[in-house]
Amino acid sequence: MTKADIVNEVAKSTGIEKTAVQTVIEASMESIKESLAKGEPVYLRGFGSFIIKHRAEKAARNITRNTTMTIPAHDIPAFKPAKVFVASVKK
């Protein structure tokens, strides 16, 4: 499902214009990105949490050149689904 599909589904189920729905979805995504950029997690009850995970520095191998390199520590965005969400998908 793409963002356009989500916009169409929400517009159809609520009766709101597609442009208004798209604006709201874009704004909510932007808000989530800004919060994560600040290091603040986003909790959506019954859906899940958008969090920042810290990855420690590690050694990796380039098997084609048979060399070792170091990947520096970094943060990545992650999504952790809520138990209710997992249960509904797991059926």
Secondary structure by P-SEA (a helix, b strand, c coil): ccaaaaaaaaaaaccccaaaaaaaaaaaaaaaaaaaaacbbbbbcccccbbbbbbcbbbbbcccccbbbbbccbbbbbbbbcaaaaaaaac
